[in-house]
């Protein structure tokens, strides 16, 4: 729950994995003269849900790929002036918590215990998927880390060789210079 002043925009962002059901339920307090637009977009600018003069409602979509999703409330008050802030209540759920198991129980005529088992099964699958995702991310990060480490090591070896070469050249050059000036023998 948050407050939205007149002619103000507030956006909430969330990263969501691929093929995940996302549901949202919103409710805005009634303030005369305010018109609030609700817009749900992905990072590419595709509009997933849009509602002008939003007051109360629900939205749902399934993600097609791992992306950053943004929910924006744009509160407009024509004519300006002072007015109280609009109170916005937003309840977003994704994954297992967004799934309606009551409707599933009615559709498949499941007993309460079977519904709870189905919910736990989906929850455990979600946890396993999250661990697989974290494992793949860890592998990518480890590979990047090892690659960076080897590049830094080769660059430092190259730098040391250059410094040794320059130091040797400098000593030989200065020795030749001083011998030519007959300062050393």
N, C-alpha and C positions, 0 to 999 in steps of 0.2 A: 504494500500500500504506500502511495506517495501522493504529494500534492502538486498540482499543476496550476500555475498562475495564468492570468489572461495573456494571450499572445506569446505563449512560451511553448517550446518543443522539448520533449524528453524522450530519449531512446535507450532501450536496453538491448544488449547484445549477448549472444550465447553461441558457443561452438557446439555443433551436434554432428554425430557420426552419420554414415550412410545408411539408408533404409530404416530410419527411425521414425515412429509415429510421434508427432508433436501436437498437443492440444492446448488450447488456452481459453480461459474464461475471464471476461473483464466486466467491470461495473464502474460507472462513473456517477458521482453525486450530481444531483440536479441543481444547476446554477443558471438562473435566467440570463439569456443573451449569449451564452457560451456555445460555440459549436466546436466539437473536438473530432479530428480525423484520426483514425487508427490505420496504420500501414505496417504490414509485415513483409519484409524483403530479405533476399539473400545477398551475398557479397557482390554478385554480378549485377544487382539492381532489378532482378526479376521480382515482380509483385506477386506474393503468395496469398495475401488477403488484404482487402481494403474496405474501409467502412467510413463514410462521411457522416457526420452528426452521430457519432457512436455514443450510446448510453449504457447498453447492456447487451451481452451476447457471447457467442462462442466461436472459435475457429479451430480448424484442424488441417494438417497437411503431413505428408510423408516425405522425408528428405531423399533426394536422389543421389547425393554425394556428400562427403564430409565438407562442411562449410560453416561460415559464420552467419548467423541469422539475426536480424534486427527487428525489434518491435518498437514503433515510434508513435507517440501520442502528440498531436499538434493541436493545441488549444487556441482558437481564434475568437476574438470578441469584436465584432464590427462596431465602429464608432469609438472605440477606446474607452477611457474612463476607468474608475476603480470598481472592483468587485471582489468578492471572496474567492479564494483559490478553489479549484475543483479537485475533489478527492478521487483518486484513481486506484482501483483494486484490480490487480492482475494475478491470476493463478495459472502459471504455465507448467505443464507436465510433459515429459517425453520418455520414450521407451516403455518399460513395463508399467510404470505408474500411470501412463496415459491410456492404457488399454482398459476397456470396460468389461470387467469379468461378470458383472450382473447380467448384461445382455448376452454374453457368451453362455452363461448358465441357462438362461431361458431358451436360447436358440438350440443348444445341444441337450437340454433337459438333464443337466448335471446336478448331482447332490452337492451340498455345501463343502463337504470334505474333498470331493473331486475338483471343485472350483479352486479351493485353496491349494491343492496339489498342482493344478495347472499354473496357478500364479507363482508358486515356488519354483516350478520347472522353468518358467519364463524368466524369473529373476536369476536363477542359477545360470541359465544360458547367457543372460545379459552380462553377468559377472565374468563368465568364461570369455565372452567376446571382448570385454574390456581388458582382461589380462592378455589376450592375444594381441590386441592393438598396442598395449604398453610394451609387450615383448618385441614387436616389430619396430616400434619407435626406439626402444633401447638399442636394438641391433643397428639401426640407422645411425643413431648418435655415436655408438661405439665405433662404427666404421669411419665416420667423419672425424672423430677424435684421433683414431690411429693414423688416418691419412694426414691430418694436420701435424701430428707429432713427427711423422717421418719427413714431411716437408721441412719443418723447422730444424730437424736434426741435419738434413742434407744442406740446408742453407747455412747453418752455423759452421759445418765442416768446410764448406766453400769459403765462407768469410774468414775462417782461421787460415786456410791455405793462402788466400789473397794477402792477408796481413803478414804472414811469414814471408811470402814472396816479396812484398814491398819492403819489409824490414831488411831482408838480405840484399836487395837491390840498393837500398839507401846506404847500408854499410859499405858495400863495394864501391858505390859512386863517391861517397865521402872520402874513402881511403885513396882512391885514384886522384881526387881533387887535391887532397892535402899533399900527396906525393908530387903532383905537378907543381904545387906552390913551394915545394921543398920544406914543408913544415915537419914532415915525418919521413923516416927512411924505410 
